[in-house]
Amino acid sequence: MPTDPGPVAQSPPPALPLAPVAAGERLQALDALRGIALLGILLSNAPFFSAPLADLGDGVDPALRGLDRWATMAVHVAVRHKFWTVFSLLFGMGFAVMGERAGAAGRDFRPLYLRRSFGLLAIGLAHAWLVWSGDILVTYAACAFLLYALRGLGAATQWRLGLSLYAVPCAFLLLLAGLLALPGVADGDPQAQARGAAERAQAVAAYAHGSYAEATAQRLREFVGLTLSSASIMVPLALGLFLIGAGLARSGVLADPAAHRGLWHRLLWGGLASGAALTAASLAIDPAAYGARLSARTFLASTLHMIGALPLALSLVAAVVLSLARGWRWPRPFIAPGRIALSLYLMQSLVGTWVFYGYGLGLWGRIAPAPLFAAAAGLFVLQLLLAQWWLRRFRFGPAEWLWRAFTYWRLPPWRAARA
C-alpha cells in the first residue's frame, strides 16, 4: 500500500532578470526633481566656468552693481547649495528604490549596485579630468560605496544617521567661524596667501588662454588640490543626504504620498520656514562672498546659508511630490530632462568650458553676471526641448545608456518603442 508522500515541495520561482526601469514604471516625482535640480545646478555652476575654482566662494561680490547684483543675489538666495543637496537626496532615494526592485525580482543587489557605482566613478573621473574640475560625480560615487555598506540599517535609522552625518561638518564649519573671530587668525599666513594668488594666476592662464592639454593638466592639479582635499567636508555632507533620501524612500512616503500627506506638509512648510530663516540670517550677517574677504562674519554667513539648504531642499521635494499627487501640471515639463539628467549635466560642462576656455571661444571673464545667468536659463530651455525630442526617439540619454549597459552587463534597447 503506497504511503502518503505528503505535500509536494515547491521549488522557488526563478529570479526575474534585472533590467533598466521602463518609462511607465518610473517615479515621476524623482524625474521631475532631477529636472528642476538640473536647472539649479546650471545656474549655480555658470559663473565658475569662467573663474578659478579657488574663487568658489558663497555670497555676492560687493563690487557688483545694478542688474548684475540683483541677478547674483537671486541665484545666491534661491539656488546656491539647494540643488546639489536635492540631487544628493535623490541619489539616496534611487538607491532605495533600486534595492527594493532587486529584492522583488529575487536577484542579488550587490553586483548590480557595485557595477553601477564603479560606472559612476569612471564617468566622474572622466568629467573631472577631461572636461571640468568642478565635478560632483566622483564624490557621489565615493559615497555610493559607503551607502551600500549601510544598506542593512532600518529606514528610521538611516535618516537619523544621515542627519547626524550632515550635522558633523556643519558644526565643524561653525567652529571654524568662531576661531576666525580670534585676533590674527583671519589674517592668514602671507606665504600661503602668495601661494594662493600664484595658483589662481596659474588657473586663469591655463583655462583662459591655454591649450586643451594645458587645461587638462590644470584640471588634474585641481582634482588633487581641491576635490580630494575637500573630501573631509563633502563626503560626510553627501553621505548624510544619501541616507536621509534612502530612509525617506524606504519609509513608503514616495510610493503612497496620500497616506503620508501630513509628513509631506510638515516637510513643505517647516522646511520652507526654517530654511528661509537661516538664509535670512546669513544675509543679515554678511551677504558678501567669503572667497573675496575671509572673516568670521562671512564664514558664519556662508555656513548658515549652507545649513539652510537642506530644509529648503526637503521643502522642494515635498512641493513636487504633493503637486503631482494632486494632478498639478507645473512639475511635468521637468520630467523629460530629469530622465536624462546625467547626459544633460555633462552637456552643460562641455558647453560651458567650450564657450569660456581658451581652446574654445575664449570668453573667459567677458560676460557679466546678468547676461550669463540669462544665457544659462536659455541653455536649459534648449535642453528641456532637446530632452523631449530625444525621448520620443530613444529610451535613454547617451550617458545613461552607457551607464546602464555597464550596470546590467548587457546592452539595453536603444530606440524607443513605436506606438
DRENFI-435971 format. One record per residue (C-alpha): y negated, x negated, z; residue number from 1. Coordinates in Angstrom, 2 decimals. Layout:
REM DRENFI-435971
+---------+---------+---------+-----+
:       Y :       X :       Z : pos :
+---------+---------+---------+-----+
:       Y :       X :       Z : NUM :
...
+---------+---------+---------+-----+
END
This chain:
REM DRENFI-435971
+---------+---------+---------+-----+
:       Y :       X :       Z : pos :
+---------+---------+---------+-----+
:    0.00 :    0.00 :    0.00 :   1 :
:   -3.25 :   -1.59 :   -1.02 :   2 :
:   -5.75 :   -2.28 :    1.71 :   3 :
:   -9.37 :   -1.15 :    1.57 :   4 :
:  -11.32 :   -4.09 :    0.26 :   5 :
:  -14.49 :   -2.82 :    1.99 :   6 :
:  -17.96 :   -2.92 :    0.48 :   7 :
:  -18.25 :   -5.00 :   -2.65 :   8 :
:  -20.59 :   -7.94 :   -2.15 :   9 :
:  -23.70 :   -7.60 :   -4.26 :  10 :
:  -24.97 :  -10.75 :   -5.94 :  11 :
:  -28.70 :  -11.29 :   -5.58 :  12 :
:  -30.79 :  -10.23 :   -8.53 :  13 :
:  -31.67 :  -13.06 :  -10.91 :  14 :
:  -35.00 :  -14.69 :  -10.32 :  15 :
:  -37.65 :  -13.47 :  -12.69 :  16 :
:  -39.30 :  -16.12 :  -14.85 :  17 :
:  -42.78 :  -17.02 :  -13.77 :  18 :
:  -45.48 :  -16.81 :  -16.39 :  19 :
:  -49.26 :  -16.58 :  -16.60 :  20 :
:  -50.55 :  -13.23 :  -15.36 :  21 :
:  -51.14 :  -10.69 :  -18.10 :  22 :
:  -54.67 :   -9.39 :  -18.54 :  23 :
:  -53.70 :   -5.93 :  -17.28 :  24 :
:  -52.27 :   -7.38 :  -14.05 :  25 :
:  -55.29 :   -9.48 :  -13.11 :  26 :
:  -57.55 :   -8.60 :  -10.19 :  27 :
:  -60.77 :   -7.70 :  -11.95 :  28 :
:  -62.88 :   -8.36 :   -8.86 :  29 :
:  -61.81 :  -12.01 :   -8.83 :  30 :
:  -62.58 :  -12.41 :  -12.54 :  31 :
:  -65.98 :  -10.75 :  -12.16 :  32 :
:  -66.81 :  -13.00 :   -9.20 :  33 :
:  -65.81 :  -16.08 :  -11.19 :  34 :
:  -68.12 :  -15.00 :  -14.00 :  35 :
:  -71.04 :  -14.43 :  -11.62 :  36 :
:  -70.36 :  -17.75 :   -9.89 :  37 :
:  -70.30 :  -19.48 :  -13.27 :  38 :
:  -73.90 :  -18.39 :  -13.86 :  39 :
:  -74.90 :  -19.61 :  -10.39 :  40 :
:  -73.19 :  -22.97 :  -10.90 :  41 :
:  -75.03 :  -23.48 :  -14.20 :  42 :
:  -78.43 :  -22.70 :  -12.67 :  43 :
:  -77.69 :  -24.98 :   -9.71 :  44 :
:  -76.44 :  -27.86 :  -11.86 :  45 :
:  -79.04 :  -27.63 :  -14.63 :  46 :
:  -81.70 :  -29.89 :  -13.02 :  47 :
:  -79.13 :  -32.62 :  -12.39 :  48 :
:  -78.13 :  -33.06 :  -16.00 :  49 :
:  -81.44 :  -34.92 :  -16.30 :  50 :
:  -81.77 :  -36.52 :  -12.87 :  51 :
:  -79.65 :  -39.04 :  -10.95 :  52 :
:  -77.06 :  -37.53 :   -8.63 :  53 :
:  -78.58 :  -39.62 :   -5.85 :  54 :
:  -81.56 :  -37.22 :   -6.10 :  55 :
:  -79.29 :  -34.26 :   -5.38 :  56 :
:  -81.39 :  -33.02 :   -2.51 :  57 :
:  -81.83 :  -29.49 :   -1.26 :  58 :
:  -85.17 :  -27.79 :   -1.39 :  59 :
:  -88.27 :  -27.51 :   -3.53 :  60 :
:  -90.21 :  -30.53 :   -4.73 :  61 :
:  -93.66 :  -30.22 :   -3.09 :  62 :
:  -95.27 :  -31.65 :   -6.25 :  63 :
:  -94.29 :  -28.61 :   -8.33 :  64 :
:  -96.94 :  -26.03 :   -9.12 :  65 :
:  -97.20 :  -22.61 :  -10.72 :  66 :
:  -94.24 :  -21.09 :  -12.55 :  67 :
:  -92.17 :  -24.25 :  -12.11 :  68 :
:  -92.49 :  -24.00 :   -8.34 :  69 :
:  -91.64 :  -20.28 :   -8.28 :  70 :
:  -88.62 :  -20.74 :  -10.56 :  71 :
:  -87.33 :  -23.63 :   -8.47 :  72 :
:  -87.88 :  -21.67 :   -5.26 :  73 :
:  -85.98 :  -18.67 :   -6.69 :  74 :
:  -83.00 :  -20.82 :   -7.65 :  75 :
:  -83.10 :  -22.63 :   -4.30 :  76 :
:  -83.09 :  -19.40 :   -2.29 :  77 :
:  -80.72 :  -17.29 :   -4.40 :  78 :
:  -78.39 :  -19.86 :   -5.94 :  79 :
:  -78.12 :  -23.25 :   -4.24 :  80 :
:  -74.86 :  -23.65 :   -2.30 :  81 :
:  -73.90 :  -19.99 :   -2.72 :  82 :
:  -71.79 :  -20.22 :   -5.84 :  83 :
:  -69.65 :  -23.28 :   -5.28 :  84 :
:  -68.93 :  -21.50 :   -1.99 :  85 :
:  -67.87 :  -18.38 :   -3.91 :  86 :
:  -65.68 :  -20.49 :   -6.22 :  87 :
:  -64.01 :  -22.08 :   -3.19 :  88 :
:  -63.27 :  -18.70 :   -1.62 :  89 :
:  -61.85 :  -17.53 :   -4.95 :  90 :
:  -59.59 :  -20.57 :   -5.17 :  91 :
:  -58.04 :  -19.67 :   -1.83 :  92 :
:  -57.66 :  -16.04 :   -2.88 :  93 :
:  -55.99 :  -17.08 :   -6.12 :  94 :
:  -53.61 :  -19.33 :   -4.18 :  95 :
:  -52.54 :  -16.42 :   -2.00 :  96 :
:  -52.07 :  -14.09 :   -4.98 :  97 :
:  -50.00 :  -16.70 :   -6.85 :  98 :
:  -47.79 :  -17.27 :   -3.81 :  99 :
:  -47.15 :  -13.56 :   -3.36 : 100 :
:  -46.25 :  -13.10 :   -7.03 : 101 :
:  -43.93 :  -16.10 :   -6.97 : 102 :
:  -42.20 :  -14.64 :   -3.90 : 103 :
:  -41.85 :  -11.24 :   -5.59 : 104 :
:  -40.27 :  -12.96 :   -8.61 : 105 :
:  -37.80 :  -14.77 :   -6.35 : 106 :
:  -38.92 :  -18.19 :   -7.52 : 107 :
:  -39.74 :  -21.38 :   -5.68 : 108 :
:  -43.51 :  -21.63 :   -5.41 : 109 :
:  -43.63 :  -25.38 :   -4.75 : 110 :
:  -43.08 :  -26.93 :   -8.23 : 111 :
:  -45.35 :  -24.36 :   -9.84 : 112 :
:  -48.19 :  -24.91 :   -7.41 : 113 :
:  -47.90 :  -28.70 :   -7.29 : 114 :
:  -47.98 :  -28.95 :  -11.09 : 115 :
:  -51.00 :  -26.63 :  -11.08 : 116 :
:  -52.75 :  -28.89 :   -8.56 : 117 :
:  -51.91 :  -32.09 :  -10.42 : 118 :
:  -53.16 :  -30.47 :  -13.63 : 119 :
:  -56.44 :  -29.57 :  -11.96 : 120 :
:  -56.76 :  -33.13 :  -10.65 : 121 :
:  -56.26 :  -34.53 :  -14.16 : 122 :
:  -58.88 :  -32.17 :  -15.61 : 123 :
:  -61.29 :  -33.01 :  -12.79 : 124 :
:  -60.89 :  -36.78 :  -13.22 : 125 :
:  -61.43 :  -36.50 :  -16.98 : 126 :
:  -64.53 :  -34.38 :  -16.36 : 127 :
:  -65.94 :  -36.72 :  -13.70 : 128 :
:  -65.23 :  -39.96 :  -15.60 : 129 :
:  -65.85 :  -38.89 :  -19.20 : 130 :
:  -68.40 :  -36.05 :  -19.07 : 131 :
:  -70.44 :  -35.57 :  -15.86 : 132 :
:  -70.19 :  -37.18 :  -12.47 : 133 :
:  -71.31 :  -34.03 :  -10.65 : 134 :
:  -67.74 :  -32.72 :  -10.86 : 135 :
:  -66.31 :  -30.44 :   -8.13 : 136 :
:  -62.78 :  -30.10 :   -9.54 : 137 :
:  -61.47 :  -33.34 :   -8.02 : 138 :
:  -62.47 :  -32.11 :   -4.57 : 139 :
:  -60.81 :  -28.77 :   -5.28 : 140 :
:  -57.60 :  -30.50 :   -6.36 : 141 :
:  -57.51 :  -32.64 :   -3.21 : 142 :
:  -57.99 :  -29.52 :   -1.08 : 143 :
:  -55.33 :  -27.69 :   -3.08 : 144 :
:  -52.65 :  -30.09 :   -1.83 : 145 :
:  -53.85 :  -29.67 :    1.75 : 146 :
:  -53.91 :  -25.90 :    1.34 : 147 :
:  -50.26 :  -25.95 :    0.27 : 148 :
:  -49.36 :  -27.84 :    3.44 : 149 :
:  -50.89 :  -24.98 :    5.47 : 150 :
:  -49.25 :  -22.18 :    3.49 : 151 :
:  -46.95 :  -21.17 :    6.36 : 152 :
:  -49.78 :  -20.04 :    8.61 : 153 :
:  -50.39 :  -16.34 :    9.08 : 154 :
:  -53.34 :  -14.67 :    7.35 : 155 :
:  -55.42 :  -14.37 :   10.53 : 156 :
:  -54.66 :  -17.96 :   11.50 : 157 :
:  -55.66 :  -19.18 :    8.04 : 158 :
:  -59.10 :  -17.64 :    8.08 : 159 :
:  -59.73 :  -18.66 :   11.70 : 160 :
:  -58.72 :  -22.25 :   10.92 : 161 :
:  -60.87 :  -22.05 :    7.80 : 162 :
:  -63.93 :  -21.07 :    9.81 : 163 :
:  -63.23 :  -23.91 :   12.26 : 164 :
:  -62.88 :  -26.49 :    9.49 : 165 :
:  -66.06 :  -25.28 :    7.84 : 166 :
:  -67.91 :  -25.47 :   11.17 : 167 :
:  -66.99 :  -29.12 :   11.84 : 168 :
:  -69.07 :  -30.78 :    9.06 : 169 :
:  -71.85 :  -28.22 :    9.65 : 170 :
:  -72.01 :  -29.27 :   13.31 : 171 :
:  -71.95 :  -32.93 :   12.29 : 172 :
:  -74.90 :  -32.40 :    9.94 : 173 :
:  -76.83 :  -30.61 :   12.70 : 174 :
:  -76.13 :  -33.59 :   14.96 : 175 :
:  -77.48 :  -35.95 :   12.29 : 176 :
:  -80.61 :  -33.83 :   12.06 : 177 :
:  -81.07 :  -34.30 :   15.80 : 178 :
:  -80.54 :  -38.05 :   15.53 : 179 :
:  -83.17 :  -38.27 :   12.81 : 180 :
:  -85.70 :  -36.97 :   15.32 : 181 :
:  -85.30 :  -40.18 :   17.36 : 182 :
:  -88.07 :  -42.75 :   16.86 : 183 :
:  -87.45 :  -45.08 :   13.93 : 184 :
:  -84.16 :  -43.55 :   12.78 : 185 :
:  -85.59 :  -41.68 :    9.79 : 186 :
:  -87.43 :  -44.77 :    8.58 : 187 :
:  -84.18 :  -46.35 :    7.41 : 188 :
:  -83.32 :  -49.91 :    6.51 : 189 :
:  -85.79 :  -51.40 :    3.99 : 190 :
:  -82.97 :  -53.27 :    2.30 : 191 :
:  -80.93 :  -50.08 :    1.99 : 192 :
:  -83.96 :  -48.30 :    0.55 : 193 :
:  -84.38 :  -51.07 :   -2.00 : 194 :
:  -80.71 :  -50.84 :   -2.96 : 195 :
:  -81.07 :  -47.07 :   -3.34 : 196 :
:  -84.08 :  -47.47 :   -5.63 : 197 :
:  -82.21 :  -50.04 :   -7.74 : 198 :
:  -79.16 :  -47.77 :   -8.03 : 199 :
:  -81.37 :  -44.89 :   -9.07 : 200 :
:  -83.05 :  -47.01 :  -11.76 : 201 :
:  -79.61 :  -48.10 :  -12.99 : 202 :
:  -78.51 :  -44.47 :  -13.29 : 203 :
:  -81.65 :  -43.49 :  -15.19 : 204 :
:  -81.21 :  -46.40 :  -17.60 : 205 :
:  -77.54 :  -45.56 :  -18.24 : 206 :
:  -77.98 :  -41.82 :  -18.72 : 207 :
:  -81.43 :  -41.55 :  -20.26 : 208 :
:  -81.20 :  -44.50 :  -22.65 : 209 :
:  -77.66 :  -45.90 :  -22.59 : 210 :
:  -74.72 :  -45.56 :  -24.93 : 211 :
:  -71.71 :  -43.40 :  -24.16 : 212 :
:  -69.86 :  -46.48 :  -22.86 : 213 :
:  -72.75 :  -47.36 :  -20.53 : 214 :
:  -72.96 :  -43.78 :  -19.28 : 215 :
:  -69.21 :  -43.73 :  -18.66 : 216 :
:  -69.40 :  -46.96 :  -16.66 : 217 :
:  -72.15 :  -45.37 :  -14.57 : 218 :
:  -70.03 :  -42.26 :  -14.03 : 219 :
:  -67.21 :  -44.42 :  -12.70 : 220 :
:  -69.60 :  -46.18 :  -10.31 : 221 :
:  -70.90 :  -42.84 :   -9.05 : 222 :
:  -67.39 :  -41.49 :   -8.64 : 223 :
:  -66.67 :  -44.29 :   -6.17 : 224 :
:  -70.11 :  -44.44 :   -4.59 : 225 :
:  -70.91 :  -40.73 :   -4.32 : 226 :
:  -67.90 :  -38.47 :   -4.91 : 227 :
:  -65.41 :  -40.40 :   -2.79 : 228 :
:  -67.95 :  -41.30 :   -0.11 : 229 :
:  -68.92 :  -37.64 :    0.33 : 230 :
:  -65.29 :  -36.53 :    0.73 : 231 :
:  -65.52 :  -36.61 :    4.53 : 232 :
:  -68.03 :  -33.73 :    4.32 : 233 :
:  -66.93 :  -31.91 :    1.17 : 234 :
:  -63.18 :  -31.78 :    1.80 : 235 :
:  -63.39 :  -30.01 :    5.19 : 236 :
:  -66.01 :  -27.62 :    3.81 : 237 :
:  -63.99 :  -26.74 :    0.71 : 238 :
:  -60.65 :  -26.60 :    2.52 : 239 :
:  -62.17 :  -24.31 :    5.13 : 240 :
:  -63.40 :  -22.00 :    2.39 : 241 :
:  -60.00 :  -22.10 :    0.66 : 242 :
:  -58.33 :  -21.00 :    3.90 : 243 :
:  -60.86 :  -18.21 :    4.51 : 244 :
:  -60.25 :  -16.90 :    0.98 : 245 :
:  -56.46 :  -17.19 :    1.30 : 246 :
:  -56.49 :  -15.42 :    4.65 : 247 :
:  -58.59 :  -12.57 :    3.28 : 248 :
:  -56.34 :  -12.10 :    0.24 : 249 :
:  -53.13 :  -12.18 :    2.30 : 250 :
:  -54.52 :   -9.56 :    4.69 : 251 :
:  -54.39 :   -6.99 :    1.89 : 252 :
:  -58.11 :   -6.29 :    1.66 : 253 :
:  -58.23 :   -7.17 :   -2.06 : 254 :
:  -55.20 :   -5.15 :   -3.04 : 255 :
:  -56.46 :   -1.98 :   -1.32 : 256 :
:  -60.24 :   -2.06 :   -0.82 : 257 :
:  -60.39 :    1.65 :    0.04 : 258 :
:  -58.17 :    1.13 :    3.07 : 259 :
:  -60.42 :   -1.67 :    4.32 : 260 :
:  -63.80 :   -0.19 :    3.43 : 261 :
:  -65.11 :   -0.78 :    6.95 : 262 :
:  -64.37 :   -4.52 :    6.78 : 263 :
:  -65.96 :   -4.81 :    3.35 : 264 :
:  -69.09 :   -3.02 :    4.57 : 265 :
:  -69.31 :   -5.36 :    7.57 : 266 :
:  -69.00 :   -8.38 :    5.29 : 267 :
:  -71.58 :   -6.93 :    2.91 : 268 :
:  -74.33 :   -6.05 :    5.37 : 269 :
:  -73.50 :   -8.53 :    8.14 : 270 :
:  -73.22 :  -11.39 :    5.67 : 271 :
:  -76.46 :  -10.41 :    3.95 : 272 :
:  -78.36 :  -10.16 :    7.23 : 273 :
:  -77.08 :  -13.40 :    8.80 : 274 :
:  -77.29 :  -15.39 :    5.55 : 275 :
:  -80.81 :  -14.18 :    4.85 : 276 :
:  -81.86 :  -15.07 :    8.42 : 277 :
:  -80.50 :  -18.62 :    8.12 : 278 :
:  -82.13 :  -19.06 :    4.71 : 279 :
:  -85.45 :  -17.76 :    6.04 : 280 :
:  -85.23 :  -20.15 :    8.99 : 281 :
:  -84.58 :  -23.02 :    6.59 : 282 :
:  -87.66 :  -22.14 :    4.55 : 283 :
:  -89.78 :  -21.71 :    7.67 : 284 :
:  -88.81 :  -25.17 :    8.97 : 285 :
:  -89.39 :  -27.02 :    5.70 : 286 :
:  -88.76 :  -25.94 :    2.09 : 287 :
:  -89.24 :  -29.49 :    0.73 : 288 :
:  -86.30 :  -31.44 :   -0.68 : 289 :
:  -84.88 :  -33.89 :    1.83 : 290 :
:  -83.87 :  -36.15 :   -1.07 : 291 :
:  -87.54 :  -36.88 :   -1.57 : 292 :
:  -88.58 :  -37.12 :    2.09 : 293 :
:  -85.89 :  -37.73 :    4.70 : 294 :
:  -86.77 :  -36.42 :    8.13 : 295 :
:  -85.27 :  -34.38 :   10.95 : 296 :
:  -87.11 :  -31.28 :    9.72 : 297 :
:  -85.96 :  -31.50 :    6.10 : 298 :
:  -82.40 :  -32.38 :    7.10 : 299 :
:  -82.24 :  -29.47 :    9.56 : 300 :
:  -83.70 :  -27.11 :    6.98 : 301 :
:  -81.13 :  -28.22 :    4.40 : 302 :
:  -78.23 :  -27.83 :    6.83 : 303 :
:  -79.27 :  -24.31 :    7.87 : 304 :
:  -79.62 :  -23.41 :    4.21 : 305 :
:  -76.08 :  -24.63 :    3.52 : 306 :
:  -74.63 :  -22.79 :    6.54 : 307 :
:  -76.25 :  -19.57 :    5.36 : 308 :
:  -74.40 :  -19.83 :    2.03 : 309 :
:  -71.06 :  -18.71 :    3.49 : 310 :
:  -72.16 :  -15.29 :    4.85 : 311 :
:  -74.14 :  -14.67 :    1.66 : 312 :
:  -71.11 :  -15.60 :   -0.47 : 313 :
:  -68.92 :  -13.21 :    1.52 : 314 :
:  -71.57 :  -10.53 :    1.09 : 315 :
:  -71.45 :  -11.03 :   -2.69 : 316 :
:  -67.65 :  -10.83 :   -2.69 : 317 :
:  -67.87 :   -7.57 :   -0.76 : 318 :
:  -70.53 :   -6.17 :   -3.10 : 319 :
:  -68.39 :   -6.82 :   -6.19 : 320 :
:  -65.17 :   -5.50 :   -4.63 : 321 :
:  -66.86 :   -2.31 :   -3.38 : 322 :
:  -68.73 :   -1.78 :   -6.65 : 323 :
:  -65.59 :   -1.99 :   -8.78 : 324 :
:  -63.67 :    0.20 :   -6.34 : 325 :
:  -66.37 :    2.86 :   -6.76 : 326 :
:  -66.31 :    2.59 :  -10.55 : 327 :
:  -69.72 :    0.95 :  -10.89 : 328 :
:  -70.09 :   -0.99 :  -14.12 : 329 :
:  -72.56 :   -3.76 :  -13.33 : 330 :
:  -69.90 :   -6.41 :  -12.49 : 331 :
:  -67.82 :   -5.70 :  -15.62 : 332 :
:  -69.76 :   -7.88 :  -18.11 : 333 :
:  -68.85 :  -10.89 :  -15.96 : 334 :
:  -65.09 :  -10.27 :  -16.19 : 335 :
:  -64.65 :  -11.92 :  -19.60 : 336 :
:  -66.41 :  -15.21 :  -18.71 : 337 :
:  -64.56 :  -15.16 :  -15.40 : 338 :
:  -61.22 :  -15.13 :  -17.21 : 339 :
:  -62.06 :  -18.40 :  -18.99 : 340 :
:  -64.31 :  -19.87 :  -16.30 : 341 :
:  -62.75 :  -23.36 :  -16.42 : 342 :
:  -63.38 :  -23.73 :  -20.16 : 343 :
:  -66.95 :  -22.46 :  -19.79 : 344 :
:  -67.62 :  -24.74 :  -16.80 : 345 :
:  -66.53 :  -27.76 :  -18.86 : 346 :
:  -68.60 :  -26.49 :  -21.78 : 347 :
:  -71.69 :  -26.35 :  -19.57 : 348 :
:  -71.26 :  -30.03 :  -18.69 : 349 :
:  -70.66 :  -31.01 :  -22.31 : 350 :
:  -73.78 :  -29.16 :  -23.47 : 351 :
:  -75.92 :  -30.37 :  -20.56 : 352 :
:  -75.05 :  -34.05 :  -20.98 : 353 :
:  -75.35 :  -33.89 :  -24.77 : 354 :
:  -78.82 :  -32.35 :  -24.55 : 355 :
:  -80.22 :  -34.75 :  -21.95 : 356 :
:  -78.30 :  -38.03 :  -22.16 : 357 :
:  -79.30 :  -40.94 :  -24.36 : 358 :
:  -76.17 :  -40.68 :  -26.53 : 359 :
:  -77.12 :  -37.04 :  -27.31 : 360 :
:  -80.54 :  -35.51 :  -27.88 : 361 :
:  -82.09 :  -37.75 :  -25.21 : 362 :
:  -84.25 :  -35.09 :  -23.49 : 363 :
:  -83.77 :  -36.64 :  -20.05 : 364 :
:  -86.69 :  -35.66 :  -17.79 : 365 :
:  -88.65 :  -33.97 :  -20.57 : 366 :
:  -88.09 :  -30.29 :  -19.73 : 367 :
:  -89.95 :  -28.70 :  -16.82 : 368 :
:  -88.01 :  -26.55 :  -14.32 : 369 :
:  -89.10 :  -23.09 :  -15.52 : 370 :
:  -88.09 :  -23.54 :  -19.17 : 371 :
:  -84.99 :  -25.44 :  -18.03 : 372 :
:  -83.77 :  -22.50 :  -15.94 : 373 :
:  -84.63 :  -20.10 :  -18.76 : 374 :
:  -82.57 :  -22.22 :  -21.17 : 375 :
:  -79.68 :  -22.29 :  -18.70 : 376 :
:  -79.77 :  -18.49 :  -18.42 : 377 :
:  -79.83 :  -18.27 :  -22.21 : 378 :
:  -76.81 :  -20.56 :  -22.44 : 379 :
:  -74.92 :  -18.32 :  -20.04 : 380 :
:  -75.72 :  -15.23 :  -22.12 : 381 :
:  -74.25 :  -17.04 :  -25.13 : 382 :
:  -71.20 :  -17.96 :  -23.05 : 383 :
:  -70.78 :  -14.33 :  -21.98 : 384 :
:  -70.81 :  -13.20 :  -25.62 : 385 :
:  -68.52 :  -16.06 :  -26.62 : 386 :
:  -66.04 :  -15.13 :  -23.88 : 387 :
:  -65.89 :  -11.52 :  -25.08 : 388 :
:  -65.39 :  -12.64 :  -28.70 : 389 :
:  -62.79 :  -15.22 :  -27.71 : 390 :
:  -60.66 :  -12.93 :  -25.56 : 391 :
:  -60.41 :  -10.38 :  -28.36 : 392 :
:  -58.54 :  -13.08 :  -30.30 : 393 :
:  -56.91 :  -15.33 :  -27.70 : 394 :
:  -55.20 :  -14.82 :  -24.35 : 395 :
:  -56.74 :  -17.85 :  -22.62 : 396 :
:  -59.59 :  -20.30 :  -22.92 : 397 :
:  -58.61 :  -23.74 :  -24.29 : 398 :
:  -58.67 :  -25.46 :  -20.89 : 399 :
:  -56.87 :  -22.53 :  -19.23 : 400 :
:  -54.16 :  -22.64 :  -21.91 : 401 :
:  -53.53 :  -26.36 :  -21.38 : 402 :
:  -53.58 :  -25.94 :  -17.60 : 403 :
:  -51.10 :  -23.08 :  -17.73 : 404 :
:  -48.84 :  -24.94 :  -20.15 : 405 :
:  -48.61 :  -27.81 :  -17.66 : 406 :
:  -48.25 :  -25.46 :  -14.68 : 407 :
:  -45.44 :  -23.34 :  -16.12 : 408 :
:  -43.90 :  -26.22 :  -18.09 : 409 :
:  -43.86 :  -24.27 :  -21.33 : 410 :
:  -46.39 :  -23.21 :  -23.94 : 411 :
:  -47.80 :  -19.76 :  -23.15 : 412 :
:  -48.63 :  -17.38 :  -26.04 : 413 :
:  -51.98 :  -18.29 :  -27.53 : 414 :
:  -53.01 :  -15.33 :  -29.68 : 415 :
:  -53.99 :  -12.02 :  -28.09 : 416 :
:  -51.62 :   -9.14 :  -28.72 : 417 :
:  -52.78 :   -6.85 :  -31.51 : 418 :
:  -53.49 :   -3.27 :  -30.53 : 419 :
+---------+---------+---------+-----+
END
